[in-house]
Amino acid sequence: MKIFFKNPADYKVFEKWYYPILFRQGFSQRLFPRTGIFLEMQYPDWNGGVNSNKEHVNPNVTSQYDFRIFSRMVTKEEALAAGWTEKMYKNSLKHRISSLPHELGGHVVHLKLFGKDNSEIWQKVWKLMGRTDKPDFKPAKAGDYWYKPAYEIFANYMEDIIELRKENIPLMQYIWELLGIEILIFTLGSNIYYRNGVKKKMDRVLPNDNGRTFAPIRLLIDEFKDIKFRDVFFNWEHNEVILIGGNKDEFWEN
């Protein structure tokens, strides 16, 4: 993914509040190299439609992008100017007022990975979501907005997972399988770690030496022996070290 912004404060909101929760589900900035995320700015060939000023994914392929996402980022200065208190602003960020997880984790994922409407992948995802109805791909309209109900149901569901309001490990494992990725999550000061949502145990805790830690090399070699190491990130909210590996080169930056 490529991130674009005019105001550095917008990027800081993305980096602190949105990137950690996206990375935790495998959505590293190195994933989907032909996706552009435009923070509070118009992307090239902006169509100026009725709903274009609202957060959205534009799936029209260009020479540079398969997907372009327009995302809102509310900065502290903007919130205070609108009459919010600092406490109100902090609480709003904790609840993730941007729909970026919906657009990226939902729409880009299904458009990129699931194939045609009602494909076998769609059918499996629908069952993994616990749905007993049939996915509805018939275009519908709400005001000036055209949408497909199945697309929005899945994107809303993924937004809930990314923002930790829901947990569905089997669904995420299937998505990670489609992407060909493995995710290791370690917590500083704990001997418990997770591989693709499965709880595992080390023989000692992960150390925290004044904000620095040390990777258990033998364990990493065992876990990633057949997969390319792709990225690493520290999630400040949960005191976690997250590592991602992936073998499908078409989804990743070099």
C-alpha positions as CSV (number, residue, x, y, z in Angstrom):
1,M,0.0,0.0,0.0
2,K,1.1,3.5,-0.7
3,I,0.0,6.3,1.7
4,F,-0.5,9.9,0.5
5,F,-1.2,13.0,2.5
6,K,-0.8,16.7,2.5
7,N,-1.0,17.3,6.2
8,P,1.6,15.4,8.3
9,A,-0.9,15.4,11.2
10,D,-3.2,13.3,9.1
11,Y,-0.5,10.7,8.6
12,K,0.3,10.7,12.4
13,V,-3.3,9.8,13.1
14,F,-3.2,7.0,10.6
15,E,0.2,5.8,11.9
16,K,-0.8,5.8,15.6
17,W,-4.4,4.7,15.5
18,Y,-5.1,2.8,12.3
19,Y,-1.9,1.1,11.1
20,P,-1.4,-1.0,14.3
21,I,-4.9,-2.5,14.1
22,L,-4.5,-3.2,10.3
23,F,-1.1,-4.7,10.8
24,R,-2.4,-7.0,13.5
25,Q,-4.6,-8.7,11.0
26,G,-1.8,-9.0,8.4
27,F,-2.4,-5.8,6.5
28,S,1.1,-4.5,6.4
29,Q,1.9,-1.4,4.4
30,R,4.0,-3.7,2.1
31,L,0.8,-5.6,1.3
32,F,-1.2,-4.8,-1.9
33,P,1.4,-2.6,-3.6
34,R,-1.1,-1.4,-6.2
35,T,-3.4,0.1,-3.6
36,G,-3.2,3.8,-2.8
37,I,-4.6,5.3,0.5
38,F,-5.2,9.0,0.2
39,L,-5.6,10.7,3.6
40,E,-7.8,13.7,3.3
41,M,-6.8,14.4,-0.2
42,Q,-8.1,13.7,-3.7
43,Y,-6.5,11.0,-5.7
44,P,-5.6,11.2,-9.4
45,D,-8.7,11.1,-11.7
46,W,-11.1,12.0,-8.8
47,N,-14.5,11.5,-10.4
48,G,-16.3,14.2,-8.3
49,G,-19.4,12.0,-7.9
50,V,-22.2,12.7,-5.4
51,N,-20.6,10.5,-2.7
52,S,-17.0,11.1,-3.6
53,N,-16.4,13.3,-0.6
54,K,-17.3,10.3,1.7
55,E,-14.8,7.6,2.5
56,H,-14.7,5.0,-0.3
57,V,-12.8,2.6,-2.4
58,N,-12.4,3.3,-6.1
59,P,-11.8,0.0,-7.9
60,N,-11.3,1.4,-11.4
61,V,-7.8,0.1,-12.4
62,T,-5.3,2.6,-13.6
63,S,-1.7,2.2,-14.7
64,Q,-0.6,2.7,-11.1
65,Y,-3.4,1.4,-9.0
66,D,-5.9,-1.4,-8.7
67,F,-7.6,0.4,-5.8
68,R,-7.6,3.9,-4.5
69,I,-9.0,4.6,-1.0
70,F,-10.2,8.0,0.1
71,S,-10.0,8.1,3.9
72,R,-10.8,10.7,6.6
73,M,-8.4,11.4,9.4
74,V,-9.6,13.8,12.2
75,T,-6.6,15.6,13.7
76,K,-6.6,17.1,17.2
77,E,-6.5,20.6,15.8
78,E,-9.6,20.0,13.6
79,A,-11.5,18.4,16.6
80,L,-10.7,21.3,18.9
81,A,-11.7,23.9,16.2
82,A,-15.0,22.1,15.8
83,G,-15.7,22.5,19.6
84,W,-14.7,19.1,20.8
85,T,-12.8,18.7,24.1
86,E,-9.5,16.9,24.2
87,K,-11.2,14.1,26.1
88,M,-13.9,13.7,23.4
89,Y,-11.2,13.6,20.7
90,K,-9.2,10.9,22.5
91,N,-12.3,8.8,23.0
92,S,-13.3,9.2,19.4
93,L,-9.9,7.9,18.2
94,K,-10.2,4.9,20.5
95,H,-13.4,4.1,18.7
96,R,-11.8,4.5,15.2
97,I,-14.1,7.1,13.6
98,S,-12.6,6.6,10.1
99,S,-14.0,3.7,8.1
100,L,-10.5,2.8,6.7
101,P,-10.7,-0.7,8.2
102,H,-14.0,-1.2,6.4
103,E,-12.6,0.0,3.1
104,L,-9.3,-1.8,3.2
105,G,-9.9,-4.9,5.3
106,G,-13.4,-5.3,3.8
107,H,-13.7,-4.0,0.2
108,V,-10.1,-4.3,-1.0
109,V,-9.9,-7.8,0.4
110,H,-13.0,-9.2,-1.2
111,L,-12.4,-7.4,-4.5
112,K,-8.8,-8.7,-4.6
113,L,-9.2,-12.2,-3.3
114,F,-12.8,-13.5,-3.7
115,G,-13.3,-13.5,-7.4
116,K,-16.7,-13.1,-9.1
117,D,-19.9,-12.6,-7.1
118,N,-21.1,-15.9,-5.6
119,S,-17.9,-17.7,-6.2
120,E,-16.9,-20.7,-4.1
121,I,-14.7,-18.4,-2.1
122,W,-17.6,-16.1,-1.4
123,Q,-19.7,-19.1,-0.3
124,K,-17.1,-20.3,2.1
125,V,-16.5,-16.9,3.6
126,W,-20.2,-16.5,4.0
127,K,-20.4,-19.7,6.0
128,L,-17.4,-18.8,8.0
129,M,-19.1,-15.6,9.0
130,G,-21.9,-17.8,10.4
131,R,-24.5,-16.7,7.9
132,T,-27.3,-19.1,7.0
133,D,-28.8,-16.8,4.3
134,K,-27.5,-16.5,0.8
135,P,-25.3,-13.6,-0.1
136,D,-27.1,-10.9,-2.0
137,F,-25.2,-9.4,-4.9
138,K,-28.1,-7.6,-6.4
139,P,-27.3,-3.8,-6.7
140,A,-29.3,-1.7,-4.2
141,K,-29.6,2.0,-3.6
142,A,-29.6,4.1,-0.4
143,G,-30.2,7.7,-1.3
144,D,-27.6,8.5,-4.0
145,Y,-25.4,5.5,-3.0
146,W,-25.4,2.3,-5.0
147,Y,-24.1,-0.8,-3.3
148,K,-24.2,-4.6,-3.2
149,P,-25.5,-5.9,0.2
150,A,-23.1,-8.8,0.4
151,Y,-20.1,-6.4,-0.1
152,E,-21.3,-4.1,2.7
153,I,-22.1,-7.0,5.1
154,F,-18.6,-8.4,4.7
155,A,-16.9,-5.1,5.0
156,N,-18.8,-4.2,8.2
157,Y,-17.9,-7.6,9.6
158,M,-14.2,-7.2,8.8
159,E,-14.3,-3.7,10.4
160,D,-15.6,-5.3,13.6
161,I,-12.8,-7.9,13.5
162,I,-10.0,-5.4,12.9
163,E,-11.3,-3.0,15.6
164,L,-11.6,-6.0,18.0
165,R,-15.3,-5.9,18.5
166,K,-15.6,-9.4,17.1
167,E,-13.3,-12.4,16.8
168,N,-13.5,-15.0,14.1
169,I,-10.2,-16.9,13.8
170,P,-11.4,-19.5,11.2
171,L,-12.5,-16.7,8.9
172,M,-9.2,-14.8,9.3
173,Q,-7.2,-18.0,8.9
174,Y,-8.9,-18.6,5.5
175,I,-8.2,-15.0,4.4
176,W,-4.5,-15.4,5.5
177,E,-4.4,-18.7,3.6
178,L,-5.7,-16.9,0.4
179,L,-2.9,-14.3,1.0
180,G,-0.3,-16.9,1.8
181,I,0.7,-15.3,5.0
182,E,1.6,-16.3,8.5
183,I,1.3,-13.9,11.5
184,L,3.2,-14.3,14.8
185,I,2.2,-12.1,17.7
186,F,4.3,-11.9,20.8
187,T,3.5,-9.9,24.0
188,L,6.4,-8.3,25.9
189,G,6.7,-9.9,29.3
190,S,4.7,-13.0,28.3
191,N,5.7,-16.5,27.2
192,I,2.5,-16.9,25.2
193,Y,2.4,-16.1,21.5
194,Y,0.0,-16.7,18.6
195,R,0.5,-18.0,15.1
196,N,-2.4,-17.2,12.9
197,G,-4.6,-16.9,15.9
198,V,-3.6,-20.2,17.5
199,K,-2.2,-19.9,21.0
200,K,1.3,-21.3,21.6
201,K,3.8,-21.2,24.5
202,M,7.6,-20.5,24.7
203,D,9.9,-21.8,27.4
204,R,10.5,-18.2,28.7
205,V,8.9,-14.8,28.5
206,L,9.7,-12.3,25.8
207,P,12.0,-9.7,27.6
208,N,11.4,-6.0,27.9
209,D,14.7,-4.2,28.3
210,N,13.8,-0.5,28.6
211,G,11.6,-0.7,25.6
212,R,13.8,-3.2,23.6
213,T,13.2,-6.9,23.1
214,F,15.0,-9.8,21.6
215,A,13.7,-12.2,19.0
216,P,13.7,-16.0,19.9
217,I,15.8,-17.0,16.8
218,R,15.2,-20.7,17.0
219,L,11.5,-20.3,17.3
220,L,11.4,-17.9,14.4
221,I,13.3,-20.2,12.2
222,D,11.0,-23.1,13.1
223,E,7.9,-21.0,12.5
224,F,9.0,-19.3,9.3
225,K,11.3,-22.0,7.9
226,D,9.1,-22.4,4.7
227,I,7.9,-18.8,4.3
228,K,9.5,-15.5,3.4
229,F,9.8,-13.0,6.3
230,R,8.0,-9.8,5.2
231,D,7.6,-7.3,8.0
232,V,7.7,-6.5,11.7
233,F,5.8,-4.0,13.8
234,F,5.4,-3.0,17.5
235,N,1.8,-2.4,18.5
236,W,1.9,0.1,21.3
237,E,-1.7,-0.3,22.3
238,H,-1.2,-4.0,23.2
239,N,2.5,-4.1,23.9
240,E,2.9,-6.6,21.1
241,V,5.6,-7.5,18.6
242,I,4.0,-8.6,15.3
243,L,5.8,-10.5,12.5
244,I,4.4,-11.3,9.1
245,G,5.7,-13.8,6.5
246,G,4.2,-14.4,3.1
247,N,5.0,-16.6,0.1
248,K,2.7,-15.1,-2.6
249,D,4.9,-12.4,-4.1
250,E,2.2,-10.9,-6.2
251,F,0.6,-9.4,-3.0
252,W,3.8,-7.8,-1.7
253,E,6.3,-5.0,-2.4
254,N,9.7,-6.3,-3.1
